[in-house]
Amino acid sequence: MANVYEVPDFDARRLGWIRVGSKVQLKERVEGGRFCREGGWHSLRDAPGFVCAGKGVVVGRMPRSVRLGSAPAALDQLNPYQYGFITRDGTPLYRRRPTREEVREVEANWAARLAEEAAADAGPGVDAAPEPEPEPEPEPEPEPDVGEDLEEEVDDETEGGVLVRRMNKGNFVAVDRRVGQGGFLFYRTIRGNFVQANRLFPVGPTTYQGFELAPGASSVPPLVATRPLAGTVDAGPPAPVDAAPAPPTTSDAGPVVDAGPPPGPPSLPVGVVFYWYARKFHRSADGRRIFPRERLERLTKFRIAAEVTHDDVLYYDTGEDWLVRADQARKMALRSPSPSWIVAGEKWIDVDVSDQTLVAYEGERPVYATVVSTGLEDEEHLTPRGRFRIQSKHHTFTMADDRASDGPYSIEDVPYVMYFQLSYAIHSAFWHGWYGRNRSHGCVNVSPADARWLFHWVTPTLPPGWYGIWVRTEPEGTALSIHD
């Protein structure tokens, strides 16, 4: 990566950063500046800031290692990279493609370590647990053509040289491609490391997306179809349409009728089902009873035409001959007037922790609405309440904590991260589909599609080629109100 500085000086404030493989337009070398001796400082053509040639930047040509390296972020996809879930504690992350003998050595060392820990736990005079049986080696498979950059070997045969670290079950890595080596299949990560294929489970994004209330408000680029990794599964339920279509309904008055979704973009109030066992409710022909019928998929979206109370139970009438129990759905309604500290006409985001909802506004006009997952309601994972502004945003950012109270975690290249206070951010959570329920360690989790839309809508705006950006002044970041 290469940092972009406010002035040509490594001690100056960082404005943003550029990832490996990105291209930016530069002006001629500038005179002066400090500490950049190799290639000199260059100012950027399309944005304020300076980069040091030689410190992560090659001027005038694309280096071989980049041409042949990992795929760049796919910004026309729900996820900018493909991801894999680590399925077993102690999974090795290799610095390069290991040989069969190196894999055996690494696995034997892990088995010995587990046996030592078991013996220590058992205490004196107690037989330790037997060493685990080594895993059977998979059948050899033909090696694909994986590119010249993957053929280079390092003449270091020790575990300390070939092993980057061991990963825990539940970790996620960003994956570039699948390759074969020595009878074993591996996934090559975006960072150029390797994981055995039988220790990684490819995970795709849930396709749920909230309500786009003002089409065209975000500069989000259109999605392009792509081929996922072999074995990829969806992390959540399929996405319904903006207004769930009315089911065929029967009544004494006539034949089956399909009303179809109403035309045009929806307007507030709208709702999203969050309950796992929700049902569609219907009125009887005489209107005196409300009864359940078809099952409603979680994250089904619907418009709210009216609210109806029957036998002390509140329902949302969708205007399409079916209703939803209010305690099985999340309602997104207009917040008016806007908070007093919001500048007239500016962009701002309202997050309601009690309802697990988010609504984005331009002034008093709502432009987007969805459900979220904020922090678990315990002392360590609460989402901060108050008024904030976006401080920085990054196409991806790795999140990890070895000291988390509920166990260590590591997720490489979390997509579409928008920090608003310290390590708290609004970001994509491709690894679960629990939107509408508390789930996170304190961040505001949204679906990949929602995160992508919001990322291209909030300020500051990323200049061409930049991967991340920090605000220069506080008003530059989009306002954010988080409350119960």
Secondary structure by P-SEA (a helix, b strand, c coil): cbbbbccccccccccccccccbbbbbccccccccccccccbbbbccccccccccccccccccccccccccccccccccccbbbbbbcccccccccccccaaaaaaaaaaaaaaaaaaaaaaaccccccccccccccccccccccccccccccccccccccccccccccccbbbbbcbbbbcccbbbbbcccccccccccbbbbbbccccccccccccccccbbbbbbccccccccccccccccccccccccccccccccccccccccccbbbbcccbbbbbbbcccccbbbbcccccccbbbbbccccccccbbbbbcccccccccccbbbbbbcccccccccccccbbbbbccccbbbbbccccccccbbbbccccccccccccccccccccccbbbbbbccccccbbbbccccccccccccccccccccccccccccccccccccaaaaaaaaacccccccccccccccccccccbbbbbcc
